[in-house]
Amino acid sequence: MKKQLLLFATCVALLSGCKDNDENGRPDSPATQPAITAFVFEAARNPQTLIMDIKCAIDGNEISGLIPYATDLDKLVPSFKGRFAQISVNHTVQQSGVSENDFTKEVVYTVMDSIGQTVDYKVNISCFEGAESGPAITSFVFEAAKNPLYLLSDVECTIDGTSISGLIPYVTDIDKLVPTFLGRFDRISVGKVSQQSGVTANDFTKEVVYTVTDSKGTSAEYKVNLFNFTGLPVVTVETDQRAAITSKENYVNGTLTISKTADFKAGYEGAMRIRGRGNATFGYPKKPYKIKLDEKSEILGMPSDKEWVLLANYCDKSLLRTSIAFKLSELMSMPWTPRTEFVELFLNGRYEGNYLLGEHVKVSKNRLNADDDGYLIERDGYYQQEPLYFMTDRGNPFTFKHPDTDDITQQQVAYIKDYVNKFEYVLYSQNFMDPEEGYRKYIDVDSWVNWYLVQETLCNKDTNYYFFKKNAQPDTKLGMSPVWDFEWSLGIGWNYTEPARHDVLVQRSLYFDRLMQDPYFAGLVKERWKTLKSEYLPQLYAYINETAQKISVSQRANFTKWNILNTPVSVEVITLGTWENEVQYAKDFLTRRVQWLDSAIPIW
């Protein structure tokens, strides 16, 4: 019996000395062998470099971790657990959650147990593929709490590479704003002035460059641009003594200022004169204007000149029809397409709405290119309001854009009048189709074809007819350019009583009725239409969508100022209630118009 008890006690002793089992009931590698069982980079221990905990994978004696964004790896603090009495890196004892190391390269951790056994663990940490490490700004916000005098709510900026931009959707002072920022850096400065997040103010009326520097001395520059109101350039017109602009003939002196934006880094400020412009449009509450700068200047990336226009687009509740027409003109390679940009207009301290600031119709090197002895004339229904005009034998009145009526001679007037009379006589003669002695002798046919297709594609009932002749030499012909005036296009009603139709021709008057009787001219129209439909229309739809997005904030301010979305304006018959409906209506009308033209043009 004693022998049996002795045997049982021996077995118990042996079992108590056996290896521990792991959590799954399997025996560990020798229990006495030191090991790392968990290796984590906690965001709380690395607040400047991590935004989340990074749990590393342990595979044998290899530890690896992936940080899914760009950050510095040279001063990371890991937290670790395991079976060891001591852990070190290059004989330097490590403390979990305290000791930092440079993980831009492999780090070897040595764990040692109480009897001196050691095991090496190789730790490799990487950032997400394609991510960049180094100094960076990762967040840039203007908090209302830090800027109570100027902001109503927080303005979170967008960071794109090293460009930071923000939009404050109302007018406020931005010359003393305080930003709050986060990032990977030891130091941040503007010029030589150190910056403190949530404390240091700067003047954001101009671009501000922040320099961030890490512990290695590596620096990066971030350019910060902040914009007011809707994101469009803000045009401010101040007339002397805030005089009212009541005339289309008499200029008022003043100052023009244009703000910078994300698209236009350079603003403008200079002396100018301003007057009204337009015919019927100057009678609307939202008025168009003509501006003449004291000195030639580039404006919003458009070539330098003195003369500019502000188009109100009051009748066009999409605000897009004129810019759509200019885009199609550009795609059709018209001799000259006026350049324009959408802006916000403030006149003598009062908001006037969304406008198109653009190039005035004139002859110059950067606009319609004609010589000193060339011509730019308009078939003008308001000819009696102009200081000089001529009437053709067929009763068509023409006024002069070039030469200037102050400089033109009687010989010049007689020349162009005689030229147009000869063209009209030949066009309506029996021999008008003759390629040598018919109308082709007098006109630049390609520009006429392109002009006609722009008008019919956009179903433009009421347009301006501009004609140019580069010079008075016998080998130059009468061309058509630019396209102008599209507020009554793309489905805006024409007769005050019924909606516009998409299935009628609108430009068969003034010469084109006769021109389309010539199979040669009609054939050119048909061929050009194929290119317009296949190549240019997809680009035009893309432009409409992009531009609508660009002015989507602006239109809200515009129609708050001009509450007309439910009110018929001018020849408009139907109202659609919202700007979005107006834009979509214009697009839908264009689609129906193109479908009808595609069926009609082949049988012309």
NUBAFI-377829 format. One record per residue (C-alpha): x, y, z; residue number from 1. Coordinates in nm, 2 decimals. Layout:
X | Y | Z | NUM
...
% end
This chain:
0.00 | 0.00 | 0.00 | 1
0.29 | 0.23 | 0.08 | 2
0.44 | 0.16 | -0.25 | 3
0.12 | 0.25 | -0.43 | 4
0.09 | 0.58 | -0.25 | 5
0.45 | 0.66 | -0.33 | 6
0.39 | 0.59 | -0.70 | 7
0.08 | 0.82 | -0.70 | 8
0.27 | 1.11 | -0.54 | 9
0.55 | 1.07 | -0.79 | 10
0.30 | 1.09 | -1.08 | 11
0.15 | 1.41 | -0.94 | 12
0.49 | 1.57 | -0.90 | 13
0.57 | 1.48 | -1.26 | 14
0.25 | 1.62 | -1.39 | 15
0.29 | 1.94 | -1.20 | 16
0.63 | 1.99 | -1.37 | 17
0.49 | 1.93 | -1.71 | 18
0.46 | 2.22 | -1.97 | 19
0.17 | 2.47 | -1.95 | 20
-0.10 | 2.44 | -2.21 | 21
-0.20 | 2.73 | -2.43 | 22
-0.55 | 2.88 | -2.44 | 23
-0.65 | 2.61 | -2.69 | 24
-0.53 | 2.33 | -2.49 | 25
-0.21 | 2.27 | -2.69 | 26
0.13 | 2.27 | -2.53 | 27
0.33 | 2.59 | -2.59 | 28
0.68 | 2.59 | -2.72 | 29
0.88 | 2.54 | -2.40 | 30
0.71 | 2.75 | -2.14 | 31
1.03 | 2.89 | -2.02 | 32
1.11 | 3.03 | -2.37 | 33
1.07 | 3.41 | -2.37 | 34
0.83 | 3.55 | -2.62 | 35
0.64 | 3.87 | -2.74 | 36
0.27 | 3.79 | -2.76 | 37
0.13 | 4.13 | -2.85 | 38
0.28 | 4.44 | -3.02 | 39
0.06 | 4.75 | -3.08 | 40
0.11 | 5.11 | -3.17 | 41
-0.16 | 5.29 | -2.97 | 42
-0.29 | 5.63 | -3.10 | 43
-0.30 | 5.75 | -2.74 | 44
0.07 | 5.69 | -2.71 | 45
0.15 | 5.84 | -3.05 | 46
-0.09 | 6.14 | -3.07 | 47
0.11 | 6.34 | -3.32 | 48
0.15 | 6.06 | -3.57 | 49
-0.14 | 5.81 | -3.54 | 50
-0.51 | 5.85 | -3.56 | 51
-0.59 | 5.49 | -3.48 | 52
-0.44 | 5.19 | -3.30 | 53
-0.21 | 4.98 | -3.52 | 54
-0.21 | 4.61 | -3.41 | 55
0.09 | 4.42 | -3.55 | 56
0.10 | 4.06 | -3.67 | 57
0.34 | 3.82 | -3.51 | 58
0.45 | 3.53 | -3.72 | 59
0.72 | 3.33 | -3.54 | 60
0.99 | 3.57 | -3.47 | 61
0.87 | 3.83 | -3.73 | 62
0.65 | 4.12 | -3.63 | 63
0.50 | 4.34 | -3.90 | 64
0.25 | 4.63 | -3.91 | 65
0.09 | 4.85 | -4.18 | 66
-0.02 | 5.20 | -4.11 | 67
-0.29 | 5.28 | -4.38 | 68
-0.19 | 5.64 | -4.44 | 69
0.12 | 5.87 | -4.46 | 70
0.29 | 5.94 | -4.13 | 71
0.63 | 5.96 | -3.97 | 72
0.78 | 5.63 | -3.85 | 73
1.10 | 5.77 | -3.68 | 74
0.96 | 5.82 | -3.33 | 75
0.69 | 5.56 | -3.27 | 76
0.61 | 5.42 | -2.92 | 77
0.49 | 5.05 | -2.92 | 78
0.30 | 4.88 | -2.65 | 79
0.39 | 4.51 | -2.60 | 80
0.31 | 4.21 | -2.39 | 81
0.48 | 3.87 | -2.35 | 82
0.68 | 3.62 | -2.14 | 83
1.00 | 3.78 | -2.05 | 84
1.19 | 3.94 | -1.76 | 85
1.35 | 4.20 | -1.98 | 86
1.32 | 4.34 | -2.33 | 87
1.58 | 4.56 | -2.51 | 88
1.68 | 4.71 | -2.84 | 89
2.06 | 4.72 | -2.90 | 90
2.12 | 4.67 | -2.52 | 91
1.88 | 4.96 | -2.44 | 92
1.60 | 4.84 | -2.20 | 93
1.26 | 4.91 | -2.34 | 94
0.94 | 5.00 | -2.15 | 95
0.60 | 4.92 | -2.30 | 96
0.41 | 5.24 | -2.40 | 97
0.71 | 5.46 | -2.32 | 98
1.02 | 5.38 | -2.52 | 99
1.02 | 5.51 | -2.88 | 100
1.23 | 5.38 | -3.17 | 101
1.29 | 5.47 | -3.54 | 102
1.08 | 5.23 | -3.74 | 103
1.19 | 5.37 | -4.08 | 104
1.41 | 5.06 | -4.07 | 105
1.39 | 4.72 | -3.92 | 106
1.41 | 4.72 | -3.53 | 107
1.52 | 4.41 | -3.35 | 108
1.37 | 4.35 | -3.00 | 109
1.55 | 4.10 | -2.77 | 110
1.35 | 3.93 | -2.50 | 111
1.52 | 3.75 | -2.21 | 112
1.37 | 3.54 | -1.94 | 113
1.47 | 3.50 | -1.58 | 114
1.73 | 3.24 | -1.65 | 115
1.90 | 3.43 | -1.93 | 116
1.74 | 3.27 | -2.24 | 117
1.70 | 3.52 | -2.52 | 118
1.50 | 3.54 | -2.84 | 119
1.52 | 3.81 | -3.11 | 120
1.21 | 3.95 | -3.28 | 121
1.25 | 4.15 | -3.60 | 122
0.99 | 4.43 | -3.63 | 123
0.91 | 4.59 | -3.97 | 124
0.66 | 4.87 | -4.00 | 125
0.54 | 5.03 | -4.32 | 126
0.30 | 5.29 | -4.44 | 127
0.03 | 5.22 | -4.70 | 128
0.17 | 5.17 | -5.04 | 129
0.19 | 5.50 | -5.22 | 130
0.16 | 5.71 | -4.91 | 131
0.43 | 5.96 | -4.83 | 132
0.59 | 6.02 | -4.50 | 133
0.74 | 6.34 | -4.39 | 134
0.61 | 6.67 | -4.25 | 135
0.25 | 6.74 | -4.34 | 136
-0.06 | 6.93 | -4.24 | 137
-0.35 | 6.68 | -4.22 | 138
-0.63 | 6.91 | -4.10 | 139
-0.70 | 7.28 | -4.14 | 140
-1.02 | 7.44 | -4.00 | 141
-1.14 | 7.79 | -3.92 | 142
-1.35 | 7.73 | -3.60 | 143
-1.63 | 7.97 | -3.52 | 144
-1.53 | 7.95 | -3.16 | 145
-1.19 | 8.09 | -3.24 | 146
-1.32 | 8.35 | -3.48 | 147
-1.65 | 8.47 | -3.32 | 148
-1.65 | 8.81 | -3.48 | 149
-1.62 | 8.68 | -3.84 | 150
-1.76 | 8.33 | -3.86 | 151
-2.11 | 8.18 | -3.80 | 152
-2.00 | 7.82 | -3.82 | 153
-1.68 | 7.61 | -3.86 | 154
-1.52 | 7.62 | -4.21 | 155
-1.33 | 7.30 | -4.28 | 156
-1.07 | 7.34 | -4.56 | 157
-0.98 | 7.10 | -4.83 | 158
-0.63 | 6.97 | -4.85 | 159
-0.51 | 6.87 | -5.20 | 160
-0.14 | 6.78 | -5.20 | 161
0.02 | 7.09 | -5.06 | 162
-0.27 | 7.32 | -5.15 | 163
-0.53 | 7.41 | -4.89 | 164
-0.85 | 7.59 | -4.98 | 165
-1.16 | 7.70 | -4.80 | 166
-1.49 | 7.87 | -4.88 | 167
-1.68 | 8.10 | -4.64 | 168
-2.03 | 8.11 | -4.79 | 169
-2.10 | 8.47 | -4.71 | 170
-1.92 | 8.80 | -4.71 | 171
-1.70 | 8.86 | -4.41 | 172
-1.36 | 9.00 | -4.31 | 173
-1.09 | 8.75 | -4.36 | 174
-0.78 | 8.96 | -4.27 | 175
-0.76 | 8.84 | -3.91 | 176
-0.87 | 8.48 | -3.90 | 177
-0.73 | 8.21 | -3.67 | 178
-0.70 | 7.86 | -3.81 | 179
-0.69 | 7.53 | -3.61 | 180
-0.46 | 7.27 | -3.76 | 181
-0.32 | 6.92 | -3.71 | 182
-0.04 | 6.73 | -3.88 | 183
0.30 | 6.56 | -3.87 | 184
0.55 | 6.83 | -3.77 | 185
0.77 | 6.96 | -3.49 | 186
0.74 | 7.32 | -3.60 | 187
0.50 | 7.53 | -3.82 | 188
0.56 | 7.88 | -3.93 | 189
0.45 | 8.16 | -4.17 | 190
0.76 | 8.34 | -4.29 | 191
0.97 | 8.35 | -3.97 | 192
0.67 | 8.37 | -3.74 | 193
0.59 | 8.05 | -3.54 | 194
0.23 | 7.95 | -3.55 | 195
0.01 | 7.81 | -3.28 | 196
-0.30 | 7.62 | -3.37 | 197
-0.61 | 7.80 | -3.26 | 198
-0.42 | 8.10 | -3.15 | 199
-0.22 | 8.27 | -3.43 | 200
-0.41 | 8.50 | -3.67 | 201
-0.32 | 8.57 | -4.03 | 202
-0.44 | 8.79 | -4.32 | 203
-0.62 | 8.55 | -4.56 | 204
-0.72 | 8.82 | -4.82 | 205
-0.41 | 8.68 | -5.00 | 206
-0.24 | 8.35 | -5.02 | 207
-0.07 | 8.24 | -4.69 | 208
0.22 | 7.99 | -4.70 | 209
0.26 | 7.76 | -4.40 | 210
0.60 | 7.58 | -4.36 | 211
0.60 | 7.26 | -4.16 | 212
0.92 | 7.10 | -4.04 | 213
0.98 | 6.76 | -3.88 | 214
1.24 | 6.65 | -3.63 | 215
1.49 | 6.57 | -3.91 | 216
1.47 | 6.92 | -4.04 | 217
1.27 | 6.82 | -4.35 | 218
1.03 | 7.09 | -4.45 | 219
0.72 | 7.12 | -4.67 | 220
0.52 | 7.43 | -4.77 | 221
0.14 | 7.45 | -4.78 | 222
-0.03 | 7.73 | -4.97 | 223
-0.36 | 7.83 | -4.81 | 224
-0.62 | 8.02 | -5.01 | 225
-0.95 | 8.12 | -4.85 | 226
-1.25 | 8.25 | -5.05 | 227
-1.56 | 8.44 | -4.97 | 228
-1.93 | 8.41 | -5.05 | 229
-1.99 | 8.16 | -5.34 | 230
-1.64 | 8.07 | -5.46 | 231
-1.68 | 8.28 | -5.77 | 232
-1.47 | 8.59 | -5.82 | 233
-1.63 | 8.89 | -5.64 | 234
-1.64 | 9.20 | -5.86 | 235
-1.68 | 9.52 | -5.66 | 236
-1.77 | 9.84 | -5.85 | 237
-1.76 | 10.17 | -5.65 | 238
-1.86 | 10.48 | -5.85 | 239
-1.73 | 10.82 | -5.74 | 240
-1.97 | 10.96 | -5.48 | 241
-2.16 | 10.64 | -5.54 | 242
-2.33 | 10.80 | -5.84 | 243
-2.61 | 10.60 | -6.00 | 244
-2.56 | 10.44 | -6.35 | 245
-2.86 | 10.55 | -6.55 | 246
-2.73 | 10.60 | -6.90 | 247
-2.61 | 10.38 | -7.19 | 248
-2.42 | 10.67 | -7.34 | 249
-2.26 | 10.86 | -7.04 | 250
-1.99 | 10.69 | -6.84 | 251
-1.96 | 10.72 | -6.46 | 252
-1.61 | 10.72 | -6.31 | 253
-1.52 | 10.47 | -6.04 | 254
-1.30 | 10.18 | -5.92 | 255
-1.32 | 9.81 | -6.01 | 256
-1.19 | 9.54 | -5.77 | 257
-1.19 | 9.17 | -5.84 | 258
-1.11 | 8.91 | -5.57 | 259
-0.89 | 8.61 | -5.61 | 260
-1.04 | 8.26 | -5.62 | 261
-0.92 | 7.90 | -5.64 | 262
-0.92 | 7.93 | -6.02 | 263
-0.78 | 8.28 | -6.04 | 264
-0.49 | 8.35 | -5.81 | 265
-0.45 | 8.71 | -5.93 | 266
-0.72 | 8.97 | -5.84 | 267
-0.75 | 9.32 | -5.98 | 268
-0.79 | 9.67 | -5.87 | 269
-0.80 | 9.98 | -6.08 | 270
-0.97 | 10.29 | -6.20 | 271
-1.24 | 10.26 | -6.46 | 272
-1.56 | 10.41 | -6.62 | 273
-1.89 | 10.23 | -6.63 | 274
-2.22 | 10.28 | -6.82 | 275
-2.53 | 10.08 | -6.91 | 276
-2.54 | 9.86 | -7.22 | 277
-2.79 | 9.65 | -7.41 | 278
-3.11 | 9.73 | -7.58 | 279
-3.42 | 9.58 | -7.42 | 280
-3.20 | 9.42 | -7.14 | 281
-3.11 | 9.76 | -7.00 | 282
-3.48 | 9.80 | -6.91 | 283
-3.48 | 9.50 | -6.68 | 284
-3.43 | 9.54 | -6.30 | 285
-3.10 | 9.35 | -6.32 | 286
-2.90 | 9.56 | -6.57 | 287
-2.60 | 9.48 | -6.79 | 288
-2.30 | 9.71 | -6.80 | 289
-2.01 | 9.82 | -7.01 | 290
-1.67 | 9.89 | -6.84 | 291
-1.37 | 10.08 | -6.97 | 292
-1.06 | 10.05 | -6.77 | 293
-0.82 | 10.34 | -6.75 | 294
-0.54 | 10.11 | -6.84 | 295
-0.53 | 9.78 | -7.04 | 296
-0.53 | 9.49 | -6.81 | 297
-0.56 | 9.11 | -6.80 | 298
-0.88 | 9.02 | -6.62 | 299
-0.95 | 8.67 | -6.48 | 300
-0.70 | 8.51 | -6.72 | 301
-0.85 | 8.68 | -7.02 | 302
-0.61 | 8.88 | -7.25 | 303
-0.53 | 9.24 | -7.17 | 304
-0.78 | 9.50 | -7.28 | 305
-0.96 | 9.81 | -7.16 | 306
-1.32 | 9.72 | -7.26 | 307
-1.53 | 9.46 | -7.08 | 308
-1.89 | 9.38 | -7.03 | 309
-2.10 | 9.25 | -6.74 | 310
-2.39 | 9.04 | -6.87 | 311
-2.69 | 9.01 | -6.64 | 312
-2.87 | 8.70 | -6.79 | 313
-3.19 | 8.82 | -6.62 | 314
-3.43 | 8.65 | -6.87 | 315
-3.24 | 8.33 | -6.85 | 316
-3.31 | 8.16 | -6.52 | 317
-3.06 | 7.88 | -6.59 | 318
-2.80 | 8.16 | -6.61 | 319
-2.62 | 7.93 | -6.85 | 320
-2.75 | 8.00 | -7.21 | 321
-2.50 | 8.26 | -7.31 | 322
-2.20 | 8.06 | -7.18 | 323
-2.34 | 7.74 | -7.35 | 324
-2.35 | 7.93 | -7.68 | 325
-2.00 | 8.06 | -7.64 | 326
-1.88 | 7.71 | -7.56 | 327
-2.04 | 7.57 | -7.88 | 328
-1.89 | 7.86 | -8.08 | 329
-1.55 | 7.77 | -7.94 | 330
-1.60 | 7.40 | -8.03 | 331
-1.70 | 7.50 | -8.38 | 332
-1.38 | 7.70 | -8.42 | 333
-1.56 | 8.03 | -8.50 | 334
-1.32 | 8.31 | -8.60 | 335
-1.36 | 8.46 | -8.25 | 336
-1.55 | 8.35 | -7.94 | 337
-1.58 | 8.61 | -7.66 | 338
-1.42 | 8.48 | -7.34 | 339
-1.63 | 8.51 | -7.02 | 340
-1.62 | 8.41 | -6.65 | 341
-1.90 | 8.39 | -6.40 | 342
-1.87 | 8.64 | -6.11 | 343
-2.06 | 8.80 | -5.82 | 344
-2.13 | 9.17 | -5.87 | 345
-2.14 | 9.42 | -5.58 | 346
-2.23 | 9.77 | -5.70 | 347
-2.18 | 10.06 | -5.45 | 348
-2.21 | 9.82 | -5.16 | 349
-2.52 | 9.64 | -5.28 | 350
-2.52 | 9.28 | -5.41 | 351
-2.65 | 9.27 | -5.77 | 352
-2.63 | 8.89 | -5.84 | 353
-2.46 | 8.64 | -6.07 | 354
-2.31 | 8.80 | -6.38 | 355
-2.09 | 8.70 | -6.68 | 356
-1.78 | 8.92 | -6.69 | 357
-1.64 | 8.90 | -7.04 | 358
-1.49 | 9.05 | -7.35 | 359
-1.67 | 9.34 | -7.52 | 360
-1.73 | 9.29 | -7.90 | 361
-1.46 | 9.48 | -8.08 | 362
-1.17 | 9.45 | -8.32 | 363
-0.83 | 9.40 | -8.16 | 364
-0.54 | 9.16 | -8.17 | 365
-0.68 | 8.95 | -7.88 | 366
-1.04 | 8.97 | -8.00 | 367
-1.18 | 8.97 | -8.35 | 368
-0.87 | 9.01 | -8.56 | 369
-0.91 | 9.26 | -8.84 | 370
-0.68 | 9.52 | -8.99 | 371
-0.71 | 9.90 | -8.95 | 372
-0.90 | 9.91 | -9.28 | 373
-1.11 | 9.61 | -9.19 | 374
-1.48 | 9.61 | -9.08 | 375
-1.70 | 9.48 | -8.80 | 376
-2.07 | 9.56 | -8.87 | 377
-2.40 | 9.45 | -8.72 | 378
-2.74 | 9.40 | -8.88 | 379
-2.91 | 9.61 | -8.62 | 380
-3.28 | 9.65 | -8.55 | 381
-3.19 | 9.94 | -8.32 | 382
-2.99 | 10.12 | -8.58 | 383
-3.17 | 10.45 | -8.53 | 384
-3.02 | 10.47 | -8.18 | 385
-2.67 | 10.47 | -8.33 | 386
-2.47 | 10.77 | -8.45 | 387
-2.40 | 10.61 | -8.79 | 388
-2.56 | 10.34 | -9.00 | 389
-2.63 | 10.25 | -9.36 | 390
-2.93 | 10.08 | -9.53 | 391
-2.88 | 9.83 | -9.81 | 392
-3.09 | 9.83 | -10.12 | 393
-3.29 | 9.54 | -9.98 | 394
-3.37 | 9.74 | -9.66 | 395
-3.12 | 9.58 | -9.42 | 396
-2.98 | 9.83 | -9.17 | 397
-2.62 | 9.80 | -9.06 | 398
-2.43 | 9.98 | -8.78 | 399
-2.05 | 10.00 | -8.72 | 400
-1.84 | 9.83 | -8.45 | 401
-1.52 | 9.89 | -8.64 | 402
-1.40 | 10.14 | -8.75 | 403
-1.51 | 10.36 | -8.47 | 404
-1.78 | 10.60 | -8.58 | 405
-1.56 | 10.89 | -8.46 | 406
-1.28 | 10.79 | -8.70 | 407
-1.45 | 10.63 | -9.00 | 408
-1.44 | 10.82 | -9.33 | 409
-1.72 | 10.85 | -9.59 | 410
-1.50 | 10.65 | -9.83 | 411
-1.50 | 10.36 | -9.58 | 412
-1.87 | 10.38 | -9.53 | 413
-1.93 | 10.38 | -9.91 | 414
-1.69 | 10.08 | -9.96 | 415
-1.86 | 9.84 | -9.71 | 416
-2.21 | 9.96 | -9.82 | 417
-2.13 | 9.89 | -10.18 | 418
-1.98 | 9.55 | -10.09 | 419
-2.29 | 9.43 | -9.90 | 420
-2.52 | 9.56 | -10.18 | 421
-2.33 | 9.36 | -10.44 | 422
-2.34 | 9.05 | -10.22 | 423
-2.72 | 9.09 | -10.17 | 424
-2.78 | 9.15 | -10.54 | 425
-2.59 | 8.84 | -10.64 | 426
-2.74 | 8.62 | -10.37 | 427
-3.09 | 8.69 | -10.49 | 428
-3.00 | 8.67 | -10.86 | 429
-3.06 | 8.38 | -11.09 | 430
-2.69 | 8.31 | -11.10 | 431
-2.64 | 8.30 | -10.72 | 432
-2.51 | 7.94 | -10.71 | 433
-2.22 | 8.00 | -10.95 | 434
-1.90 | 7.91 | -10.77 | 435
-1.70 | 8.20 | -10.92 | 436
-1.95 | 8.48 | -10.97 | 437
-2.22 | 8.39 | -10.73 | 438
-2.25 | 8.46 | -10.35 | 439
-1.93 | 8.26 | -10.28 | 440
-1.73 | 8.54 | -10.43 | 441
-1.83 | 8.76 | -10.14 | 442
-1.86 | 8.55 | -9.82 | 443
-1.64 | 8.32 | -9.61 | 444
-1.88 | 8.03 | -9.64 | 445
-1.73 | 7.82 | -9.36 | 446
-1.79 | 8.08 | -9.09 | 447
-2.15 | 8.13 | -9.22 | 448
-2.21 | 7.76 | -9.20 | 449
-2.08 | 7.74 | -8.84 | 450
-2.27 | 8.05 | -8.73 | 451
-2.59 | 7.91 | -8.87 | 452
-2.55 | 7.58 | -8.70 | 453
-2.48 | 7.73 | -8.36 | 454
-2.81 | 7.93 | -8.39 | 455
-3.02 | 7.64 | -8.51 | 456
-2.88 | 7.39 | -8.26 | 457
-2.96 | 7.62 | -7.97 | 458
-3.29 | 7.73 | -8.13 | 459
-3.20 | 8.09 | -8.09 | 460
-3.49 | 8.30 | -8.21 | 461
-3.35 | 8.65 | -8.13 | 462
-2.98 | 8.70 | -8.21 | 463
-2.73 | 8.96 | -8.31 | 464
-2.60 | 8.94 | -8.67 | 465
-2.23 | 9.04 | -8.67 | 466
-2.03 | 9.04 | -9.00 | 467
-1.66 | 9.12 | -9.04 | 468
-1.42 | 9.18 | -9.32 | 469
-1.05 | 9.15 | -9.23 | 470
-0.95 | 9.44 | -9.46 | 471
-1.05 | 9.62 | -9.78 | 472
-0.84 | 9.41 | -10.01 | 473
-1.02 | 9.22 | -10.29 | 474
-0.91 | 8.88 | -10.17 | 475
-1.09 | 8.90 | -9.83 | 476
-1.45 | 8.81 | -9.79 | 477
-1.74 | 8.88 | -9.55 | 478
-1.73 | 8.64 | -9.25 | 479
-1.98 | 8.59 | -8.96 | 480
-1.86 | 8.63 | -8.60 | 481
-1.91 | 8.64 | -8.31 | 482
-2.22 | 8.47 | -8.20 | 483
-2.41 | 8.69 | -7.94 | 484
-2.73 | 8.72 | -7.75 | 485
-2.88 | 8.38 | -7.65 | 486
-3.13 | 8.47 | -7.37 | 487
-3.42 | 8.36 | -7.60 | 488
-3.27 | 8.03 | -7.69 | 489
-3.31 | 7.67 | -7.57 | 490
-3.68 | 7.68 | -7.52 | 491
-3.76 | 8.02 | -7.38 | 492
-4.10 | 8.13 | -7.52 | 493
-4.12 | 8.37 | -7.81 | 494
-4.46 | 8.52 | -7.84 | 495
-4.59 | 8.56 | -7.48 | 496
-4.87 | 8.31 | -7.53 | 497
-4.73 | 7.96 | -7.59 | 498
-4.42 | 7.76 | -7.50 | 499
-4.13 | 7.74 | -7.74 | 500
-4.13 | 7.46 | -8.00 | 501
-3.82 | 7.25 | -8.06 | 502
-3.93 | 7.14 | -8.41 | 503
-3.92 | 7.47 | -8.61 | 504
-3.64 | 7.65 | -8.79 | 505
-3.55 | 7.99 | -8.64 | 506
-3.28 | 8.13 | -8.87 | 507
-3.41 | 8.11 | -9.22 | 508
-3.44 | 8.48 | -9.25 | 509
-3.17 | 8.73 | -9.35 | 510
-2.99 | 8.54 | -9.63 | 511
-3.01 | 8.19 | -9.50 | 512
-3.34 | 8.11 | -9.67 | 513
-3.17 | 8.17 | -10.00 | 514
-2.83 | 8.01 | -9.91 | 515
-3.00 | 7.69 | -9.82 | 516
-3.15 | 7.67 | -10.17 | 517
-2.80 | 7.61 | -10.29 | 518
-2.71 | 7.23 | -10.27 | 519
-2.35 | 7.33 | -10.21 | 520
-2.42 | 7.54 | -9.90 | 521
-2.68 | 7.29 | -9.78 | 522
-2.43 | 7.01 | -9.83 | 523
-2.17 | 7.19 | -9.61 | 524
-2.43 | 7.23 | -9.34 | 525
-2.51 | 6.86 | -9.35 | 526
-2.15 | 6.75 | -9.32 | 527
-2.07 | 7.00 | -9.05 | 528
-2.37 | 6.88 | -8.86 | 529
-2.23 | 6.53 | -8.84 | 530
-1.92 | 6.65 | -8.67 | 531
-2.12 | 6.88 | -8.44 | 532
-2.34 | 6.59 | -8.33 | 533
-2.07 | 6.32 | -8.29 | 534
-1.78 | 6.53 | -8.15 | 535
-1.90 | 6.86 | -8.00 | 536
-2.24 | 6.78 | -7.84 | 537
-2.09 | 6.53 | -7.58 | 538
-1.84 | 6.80 | -7.48 | 539
-2.12 | 7.05 | -7.47 | 540
-2.33 | 6.84 | -7.23 | 541
-2.03 | 6.79 | -7.01 | 542
-1.96 | 7.16 | -7.01 | 543
-2.32 | 7.23 | -6.90 | 544
-2.30 | 6.99 | -6.61 | 545
-1.96 | 7.12 | -6.50 | 546
-2.07 | 7.49 | -6.52 | 547
-2.40 | 7.42 | -6.34 | 548
-2.20 | 7.27 | -6.06 | 549
-1.96 | 7.57 | -6.05 | 550
-2.25 | 7.82 | -6.01 | 551
-2.47 | 7.60 | -5.79 | 552
-2.40 | 7.81 | -5.48 | 553
-2.40 | 8.14 | -5.67 | 554
-2.75 | 8.08 | -5.81 | 555
-2.90 | 8.06 | -5.46 | 556
-2.77 | 8.41 | -5.38 | 557
-2.88 | 8.54 | -5.72 | 558
-3.24 | 8.42 | -5.69 | 559
-3.26 | 8.54 | -5.33 | 560
-3.18 | 8.88 | -5.47 | 561
-3.40 | 8.84 | -5.77 | 562
-3.70 | 8.63 | -5.66 | 563
-3.83 | 8.55 | -6.01 | 564
-3.82 | 8.17 | -6.04 | 565
-4.20 | 8.16 | -6.02 | 566
-4.26 | 8.48 | -6.22 | 567
-4.27 | 8.49 | -6.60 | 568
-4.00 | 8.73 | -6.74 | 569
-4.02 | 8.90 | -7.08 | 570
-4.13 | 8.64 | -7.34 | 571
-4.13 | 8.35 | -7.09 | 572
-4.45 | 8.15 | -7.08 | 573
-4.39 | 7.88 | -6.83 | 574
-4.22 | 7.89 | -6.49 | 575
-4.04 | 7.60 | -6.34 | 576
-4.00 | 7.71 | -5.98 | 577
-3.63 | 7.61 | -5.92 | 578
-3.30 | 7.68 | -6.08 | 579
-3.23 | 7.31 | -6.10 | 580
-3.55 | 7.26 | -6.31 | 581
-3.45 | 7.55 | -6.53 | 582
-3.11 | 7.39 | -6.61 | 583
-3.26 | 7.05 | -6.67 | 584
-3.53 | 7.20 | -6.89 | 585
-3.26 | 7.37 | -7.11 | 586
-3.08 | 7.03 | -7.14 | 587
-3.40 | 6.84 | -7.22 | 588
-3.49 | 7.10 | -7.48 | 589
-3.14 | 7.07 | -7.64 | 590
-3.18 | 6.69 | -7.65 | 591
-3.52 | 6.72 | -7.83 | 592
-3.39 | 6.99 | -8.06 | 593
-3.09 | 6.77 | -8.16 | 594
-3.31 | 6.47 | -8.23 | 595
-3.54 | 6.68 | -8.45 | 596
-3.25 | 6.84 | -8.64 | 597
-3.09 | 6.50 | -8.70 | 598
-3.41 | 6.39 | -8.87 | 599
-3.46 | 6.72 | -9.06 | 600
-3.11 | 6.81 | -9.18 | 601
-3.06 | 6.51 | -9.42 | 602
-3.37 | 6.62 | -9.63 | 603
-3.27 | 6.99 | -9.65 | 604
% end
